[in-house]
Amino acid sequence: MDWKGFEVLRSGVEKRISEFDRIPEIRRKELEQLARGFRAGIEKNQNSDVIFICTHNSRRSQMGQIWAQLASKFYGLENIRCYSGGTEATAFHPRAVKVMKEEGFRFNTVIPGSNPVFTIQFPGARESDRIFSKKVTDPPNPTKGFIAIMTCADADEACPVVHGADLRYAIRYDDPKIFDGTPDEQEGYTERSRQIAREMFFLFSRVAFTK
């Protein structure tokens, strides 16, 4: 990958990969099971789409989409396409956008407003990709044949069935929203981003190297 201009991001990726041993064993097993689902989708369809889902599509699901797309590119998995959605649309939360910028991603605002639309730059990113809050069923999300990853308890419980999904998994993350307006806000958002990054790189390392 060409990391020119993305040195901060590259350093962070190398650090997250070195931290795979921080992933609890039960979580590793969940991620390895998900990796097998990705491999089955690739072998069946020659590609594998995934939608990261949480209630508002504002924090965890957006982070999941972005880190997963970078991780899949990092491991040469060009046929994996990542999306996100919610049970309702709100906005990509400014605090989540801020922490992703600090991690080394670049954002450009395409359409401002209460639910801004961004393009995001990182090695391997597609220029046509646009990041914004949307429902699971809204374009450009796929409507069938995808893997659904439930990233929050509320969406997991509210959507026991995700219509159009071939596979559905619950990989829950605690909501960094609990840190909003507290002295721990920066640390809380950073740790959640890095937890998601660590697990997405572990996941796609298993997709790439496990038969």
Secondary structure, DSSP 8 states (H G I E B T S, - for coil): ---TT-HHHHHHHHHHHHTGGGS-HHHHHHHHHHHHHHHHHHHHHS-EEEEEEESSSSSHHHHHHHHHHHHHHHTT-TTEEEEEEESS-----HHHHHHHHHHT-EEEEEE-SSS-EEEEE-TT--TT--B---BTTSTTS-SSSEEEEE-SHHHHHH-SS-TTEEEEEE-----GGGGTTSTTHHHHHHHHHHHHHHHHHHHHHHHHH--
